[in-house]
């Protein structure tokens, strides 16, 4: 097989691996707060607060661990890292089904964080096999794998939870994570333009200097925090919002539907946003996506029924879902192949920091001021992210002329 054929085969395999990982994780995310309620008689504020804590603690571990994973991937190869993550995540998800207290759930979610970077590492894996001029399109294609999984996962998980119970759903979905690890065994790793003799090793100091000397690259990575805070602030309490709007009948299914609506919009547009960014510039598209997302998110505070919420989530998927592949494609342009894993590792770490802050912020804000307040704050953060990038472009136009 030629290198191009191997690349296409790897992309197809990793598409299905991401599909199973994202589908499995989103099977259980919508009802994490409902799972907590099965452990005892708790107040609404307690459930909302601990939903944010248990949701976010996974990403705290991942935040600390991601730069190490990125550097190990550059040195040892990302295939090994992906296999390690797939098998570890399957074990952690299986054990979640045996939790019988909030504290045990907290500890298991913390343990799960060591293995939660599968999808970002797979993006780095495919990125280093992709030509710069089509990076947005290829990474957008890969993104549709996780999107498709996220689209079906919540609805399937909701049906399983309603029929089998929450614990059994955790245990059964771990099989699909395991399948993703097995799929990775069949890929072939290579990096464009690098042979065993031409490969350069960068120190962490050199990687940091490369990031800092490019203010736009630095800002793109830093706003990852704000974007993820915005994206994850509503997720751990979305099922509670659905219950307020629609009652408790088939709550897990309707929560899954609300989750999946964003995935459908994302699926329809992620590849198109990536291809468009390849043509007219990654930074320009990022600004458009962030500002549009800010506008779309705000009406979520005023919905009066479940279908209005689903429609807003669907529209949000059109815009916010394009941010990740475009951002990774931009980093692909700005970082040498030999350091891309570590640069993307730092970017992933910042994303996970946002994933930690977002659920905590959403949980506590909803407990103090009501769920509608989360939409106001989220919209403001997305607007701020777009304005930061616009300001950075104006101060350093020479860095965006080709992006």
C-alpha positions as CSV (number, residue, x, y, z in Angstrom):
1,X,0.0,0.0,0.0
2,X,1.1,3.5,-0.7
3,X,1.4,6.1,2.1
4,X,-1.7,7.8,0.8
5,X,-3.6,4.6,0.9
6,X,-2.4,3.8,4.4
7,X,-3.5,7.3,5.5
8,X,-7.0,6.8,4.1
9,X,-7.2,3.4,5.8
10,X,-6.1,4.9,9.1
11,X,-8.6,7.7,8.8
12,X,-11.4,5.2,8.3
13,X,-10.3,3.0,11.2
14,X,-10.0,6.0,13.5
15,X,-13.3,7.3,12.4
16,X,-15.0,4.1,13.7
17,X,-12.8,4.1,16.9
18,X,-13.9,7.7,17.7
19,X,-17.5,6.7,16.9
20,X,-17.5,4.0,19.5
21,X,-15.7,6.1,22.1
22,X,-17.9,9.2,21.7
23,X,-21.0,7.0,21.5
24,X,-20.1,5.1,24.7
25,X,-19.3,8.2,26.7
26,X,-22.4,10.1,25.6
27,X,-24.6,7.1,26.4
28,X,-23.9,7.8,30.1
29,X,-23.2,11.6,30.3
30,X,-26.8,12.8,30.0
31,X,-28.0,11.0,33.2
32,X,-25.0,11.4,35.5
33,X,-27.0,13.7,37.7
34,X,-29.9,11.2,37.7
35,X,-27.5,8.5,38.7
36,X,-26.4,10.5,41.7
37,X,-30.1,10.7,42.8
38,X,-30.2,6.9,43.1
39,X,-27.6,7.0,45.9
40,X,-29.9,8.7,48.4
41,X,-32.4,11.4,49.3
42,X,-30.5,14.7,48.3
43,X,-31.6,18.3,47.8
44,X,-31.8,19.7,44.3
45,X,-28.8,22.0,45.1
46,X,-26.7,19.1,46.3
47,X,-27.4,17.1,43.1
48,X,-26.6,20.0,40.9
49,X,-23.4,20.8,42.7
50,X,-22.2,17.2,42.8
51,X,-23.2,16.7,39.2
52,X,-20.8,19.5,38.3
53,X,-18.1,18.1,40.5
54,X,-18.2,14.5,39.4
55,X,-18.6,15.5,35.8
56,X,-15.6,17.9,35.9
57,X,-13.2,15.8,38.0
58,X,-12.4,13.5,35.1
59,X,-11.2,16.4,33.1
60,X,-9.0,17.7,36.0
61,X,-7.0,14.5,35.8
62,X,-6.9,14.7,32.1
63,X,-5.8,18.4,32.3
64,X,-2.7,17.4,34.3
65,X,-1.9,14.3,32.3
66,X,-2.4,15.6,28.7
67,X,1.0,17.3,28.2
68,X,2.7,14.1,29.3
69,X,0.6,12.1,26.9
70,X,1.4,14.5,24.0
71,X,5.2,14.3,24.7
72,X,5.1,10.5,25.0
73,X,3.2,10.4,21.7
74,X,5.9,12.4,20.0
75,X,8.6,10.1,21.4
76,X,7.0,6.6,21.5
77,X,4.2,6.9,18.9
78,X,0.5,7.7,19.4
79,X,-0.7,4.2,18.5
80,X,0.6,2.8,21.8
81,X,-1.0,5.7,23.7
82,X,-4.4,5.2,22.0
83,X,-4.4,1.5,22.9
84,X,-3.5,2.3,26.5
85,X,-6.3,4.8,26.7
86,X,-8.9,2.6,25.0
87,X,-8.4,-0.3,27.4
88,X,-8.1,1.9,30.5
89,X,-11.2,3.8,29.7
90,X,-13.2,0.6,29.1
91,X,-12.2,-0.6,32.6
92,X,-13.0,2.7,34.3
93,X,-16.5,2.9,32.6
94,X,-17.2,-0.7,33.6
95,X,-16.4,0.0,37.2
96,X,-18.7,3.0,37.3
97,X,-21.6,0.7,37.1
98,X,-20.6,-0.7,40.6
99,X,-20.5,2.7,42.4
100,X,-23.0,2.9,45.2
101,X,-22.2,6.3,46.7
102,X,-21.4,9.8,45.4
103,X,-17.8,9.5,46.8
104,X,-17.2,6.3,44.9
105,X,-18.6,7.8,41.7
106,X,-16.2,10.8,42.3
107,X,-13.2,8.5,42.7
108,X,-14.0,6.5,39.6
109,X,-14.6,9.6,37.5
110,X,-11.2,10.9,38.7
111,X,-9.5,7.6,37.7
112,X,-11.2,7.8,34.3
113,X,-9.5,11.0,33.6
114,X,-6.1,9.3,33.1
115,X,-7.6,7.7,29.9
116,X,-9.9,10.4,28.6
117,X,-7.8,11.9,25.9
118,X,-8.5,9.3,23.3
119,X,-10.3,11.6,20.8
120,X,-7.7,14.5,21.0
121,X,-4.8,12.0,20.7
122,X,-6.5,10.4,17.6
123,X,-6.7,13.9,16.1
124,X,-3.0,14.4,16.7
125,X,-2.4,10.9,15.2
126,X,-4.3,11.8,12.0
127,X,-3.0,15.4,11.9
128,X,0.7,14.3,11.5
129,X,-0.3,12.1,8.5
130,X,-2.2,14.9,6.8
131,X,-0.9,17.4,4.3
132,X,-1.3,21.0,5.5
133,X,-3.5,22.2,2.6
134,X,-6.3,19.7,3.4
135,X,-5.9,19.5,7.2
136,X,-9.2,21.2,7.9
137,X,-11.2,18.9,5.6
138,X,-9.5,15.7,6.9
139,X,-9.8,16.6,10.6
140,X,-13.4,17.7,10.0
141,X,-14.0,14.2,8.5
142,X,-12.5,12.6,11.5
143,X,-14.6,14.8,13.7
144,X,-17.8,13.4,12.1
145,X,-16.9,10.0,13.6
146,X,-17.1,11.3,17.2
147,X,-20.1,13.5,16.3
148,X,-22.0,10.5,14.9
149,X,-21.2,8.6,18.0
150,X,-22.4,11.5,20.1
151,X,-25.5,11.7,18.0
152,X,-26.7,8.2,18.6
153,X,-25.1,7.6,22.0
154,X,-27.4,9.8,24.2
155,X,-30.6,8.4,22.7
156,X,-29.4,4.8,22.9
157,X,-28.1,5.4,26.4
158,X,-31.4,7.0,27.4
159,X,-33.4,4.0,26.2
160,X,-31.0,1.6,28.0
161,X,-31.2,3.6,31.2
162,X,-35.0,3.7,31.1
163,X,-35.2,-0.1,30.5
164,X,-32.1,-1.6,32.2
165,X,-31.2,1.0,34.8
166,X,-28.2,3.3,35.0
167,X,-25.6,0.8,36.5
168,X,-26.2,-1.8,33.7
169,X,-25.9,0.9,31.1
170,X,-22.4,1.9,32.4
171,X,-21.3,-1.8,32.3
172,X,-22.7,-2.6,28.8
173,X,-21.3,0.5,27.1
174,X,-17.7,-0.3,28.3
175,X,-17.6,-3.0,25.6
176,X,-17.7,-0.4,22.8
177,X,-14.7,1.5,24.3
178,X,-12.8,-1.8,24.4
179,X,-13.7,-2.3,20.7
180,X,-12.1,1.1,19.9
181,X,-8.8,-0.1,21.6
182,X,-8.9,-3.2,19.5
183,X,-9.5,-1.2,16.3
184,X,-6.3,0.9,17.0
185,X,-4.3,-2.3,16.9
186,X,-4.9,-2.5,13.1
187,X,-3.6,1.0,12.2
188,X,-0.1,1.8,10.8
189,X,1.7,4.8,12.2
190,X,3.8,7.2,10.2
191,X,4.4,11.0,10.0
192,X,4.6,13.0,6.8
193,X,8.1,14.1,5.9
194,X,9.8,12.3,8.7
195,X,12.1,9.3,8.6
196,X,14.1,7.7,11.3
197,X,17.2,9.6,10.4
198,X,15.5,13.0,9.7
199,X,13.5,13.2,12.9
200,X,14.3,16.1,15.2
201,X,13.7,16.1,18.9
202,X,12.5,19.3,20.5
203,X,12.9,20.1,24.2
204,X,9.9,21.2,26.2
205,X,11.6,24.6,26.4
206,X,11.8,24.9,22.6
207,X,8.1,23.9,22.3
208,X,7.0,26.6,24.8
209,X,9.1,29.2,23.0
210,X,7.5,28.3,19.7
211,X,4.1,28.8,21.2
212,X,4.8,32.0,23.0
213,X,6.5,33.7,20.1
214,X,3.3,33.4,18.0
215,X,0.7,35.5,19.9
216,X,-2.2,34.3,17.8
217,X,-1.3,30.6,18.3
218,X,-1.1,31.3,22.0
219,X,-4.5,33.0,22.0
220,X,-6.1,30.2,20.0
221,X,-4.9,27.7,22.6
222,X,-5.9,29.9,25.6
223,X,-9.5,30.5,24.3
224,X,-9.8,26.7,24.3
225,X,-10.5,27.1,28.0
226,X,-13.3,29.6,27.4
227,X,-14.8,27.6,24.6
228,X,-14.9,24.4,26.7
229,X,-16.3,26.2,29.7
230,X,-19.1,27.4,27.5
231,X,-19.6,23.9,25.9
232,X,-19.6,22.0,29.1
233,X,-21.3,24.3,31.6
234,X,-24.8,23.1,30.7
235,X,-24.0,19.4,30.1
236,X,-24.1,17.9,33.6
237,X,-27.4,19.7,34.4
238,X,-29.1,19.4,31.0
239,X,-31.2,16.5,32.2
240,X,-32.4,18.6,35.1
241,X,-33.4,21.4,32.7
242,X,-35.2,18.8,30.5
243,X,-37.1,17.7,33.6
244,X,-38.2,21.3,34.4
245,X,-39.4,21.7,30.8
246,X,-40.9,18.3,30.1
247,X,-41.5,16.5,33.4
248,X,-40.1,13.1,34.5
249,X,-41.7,10.9,31.8
250,X,-39.0,9.2,29.8
251,X,-36.5,11.7,31.2
252,X,-33.4,9.8,30.2
253,X,-34.6,9.5,26.6
254,X,-35.5,13.2,26.2
255,X,-32.2,14.2,27.9
256,X,-30.4,12.1,25.3
257,X,-32.4,13.7,22.5
258,X,-31.4,17.2,23.7
259,X,-27.7,16.1,23.7
260,X,-28.0,14.5,20.3
261,X,-29.5,17.5,18.7
262,X,-26.2,19.4,18.9
263,X,-24.5,16.3,17.5
264,X,-26.7,16.3,14.4
265,X,-26.0,19.9,13.6
266,X,-22.3,19.3,14.2
267,X,-22.4,16.2,11.9
268,X,-23.9,18.2,9.0
269,X,-21.4,21.0,9.2
270,X,-18.0,20.0,10.8
271,X,-16.4,18.7,7.5
272,X,-17.8,21.7,5.6
273,X,-16.4,24.2,8.1
274,X,-13.0,22.5,7.9
275,X,-12.9,22.6,4.1
276,X,-14.0,26.2,4.1
277,X,-11.3,27.1,6.6
278,X,-8.7,25.4,4.3
279,X,-9.7,27.9,1.6
280,X,-10.3,31.2,3.3
281,X,-8.4,31.0,6.6
282,X,-8.6,29.2,9.9
283,X,-8.6,32.2,12.1
284,X,-11.3,34.0,10.1
285,X,-13.6,30.9,10.4
286,X,-12.9,30.6,14.1
287,X,-14.0,34.1,14.7
288,X,-17.2,33.6,12.7
289,X,-18.0,30.3,14.6
290,X,-17.4,31.8,18.0
291,X,-19.6,34.9,17.4
292,X,-22.4,32.9,15.9
293,X,-22.3,30.5,18.8
294,X,-22.6,33.3,21.3
295,X,-25.8,34.6,19.5
296,X,-27.3,31.1,19.2
297,X,-26.7,30.0,22.8
298,X,-28.4,33.0,24.5
299,X,-32.1,32.1,23.7
300,X,-31.7,28.8,25.6
301,X,-32.4,30.8,28.8
302,X,-35.9,31.7,27.6
303,X,-37.2,28.3,26.3
304,X,-40.6,27.1,27.6
305,X,-40.7,23.5,26.2
306,X,-38.3,20.7,25.3
307,X,-38.6,21.2,21.5
308,X,-37.4,24.8,21.7
309,X,-34.3,23.5,23.6
310,X,-33.7,20.8,21.0
311,X,-33.9,23.3,18.2
312,X,-31.4,25.6,19.9
313,X,-29.1,22.7,20.6
314,X,-29.3,21.7,16.9
315,X,-28.4,25.2,15.7
316,X,-25.6,25.4,18.2
317,X,-24.1,22.2,16.7
318,X,-23.9,24.0,13.4
319,X,-21.4,26.5,14.8
320,X,-19.7,25.4,18.0
321,X,-19.0,21.9,16.6
322,X,-16.7,23.3,13.9
323,X,-14.4,25.0,16.4
324,X,-12.4,21.9,17.3
325,X,-11.3,20.6,13.8
326,X,-10.6,24.2,12.6
327,X,-8.5,24.9,15.7
328,X,-6.5,21.6,15.4
329,X,-6.0,22.3,11.7
330,X,-4.6,25.7,12.5
331,X,-2.2,24.2,15.0
332,X,-1.2,21.7,12.3
333,X,-0.1,24.7,10.2
334,X,1.8,26.4,12.9
335,X,3.7,23.6,14.7
336,X,6.4,21.4,13.1
337,X,5.5,17.8,12.8
338,X,8.0,16.7,15.4
339,X,6.5,18.8,18.2
340,X,2.8,18.7,17.1
341,X,2.0,16.0,19.7
342,X,3.3,18.1,22.6
343,X,1.7,21.3,21.3
344,X,-1.6,19.6,20.8
345,X,-1.1,18.0,24.2
346,X,-1.0,21.5,25.8
347,X,-4.0,22.5,23.7
348,X,-5.8,19.4,25.0
349,X,-4.8,20.2,28.5
350,X,-6.3,23.6,28.2
351,X,-9.5,22.1,26.8
352,X,-9.7,19.8,29.7
353,X,-9.2,22.7,32.1
354,X,-12.2,24.3,30.5
355,X,-14.0,20.9,30.9
356,X,-13.3,21.1,34.6
357,X,-14.4,24.7,35.1
358,X,-17.5,24.4,32.9
359,X,-19.4,21.7,34.8
360,X,-18.4,23.3,38.2
361,X,-19.6,26.7,37.0
362,X,-22.8,25.3,35.5
363,X,-23.6,23.2,38.6
364,X,-23.1,26.0,41.1
365,X,-24.6,28.8,39.0
366,X,-27.8,26.7,38.4
367,X,-27.9,25.9,42.1
368,X,-27.6,29.6,43.1
369,X,-29.4,31.5,40.4
370,X,-31.3,28.9,38.3
371,X,-30.4,27.0,35.1
372,X,-31.2,30.0,32.9
373,X,-28.2,31.9,34.3
374,X,-25.9,29.3,32.8
375,X,-27.0,30.3,29.3
376,X,-26.3,34.0,29.9
377,X,-22.8,33.3,31.2
378,X,-22.1,30.8,28.4
379,X,-23.1,33.2,25.7
380,X,-20.9,35.9,27.2
381,X,-17.9,33.6,27.3
382,X,-18.3,32.7,23.6
383,X,-18.6,36.4,22.7
384,X,-15.5,37.1,24.8
385,X,-13.6,34.3,23.0
386,X,-14.4,35.8,19.6
387,X,-13.5,39.3,20.6
388,X,-10.1,38.1,22.0
389,X,-9.3,36.5,18.7
390,X,-10.4,39.6,16.7
391,X,-8.2,41.8,18.9
392,X,-5.3,39.5,18.4
393,X,-5.8,39.5,14.6
394,X,-5.8,43.3,14.6
395,X,-2.6,43.6,16.6
396,X,-0.7,41.0,14.6
397,X,-2.1,41.0,11.0
398,X,1.2,39.6,9.6
399,X,0.4,36.3,11.4
400,X,-3.0,35.8,9.8
401,X,-2.4,36.7,6.2
402,X,-2.2,33.0,5.3
403,X,-4.7,31.8,7.8
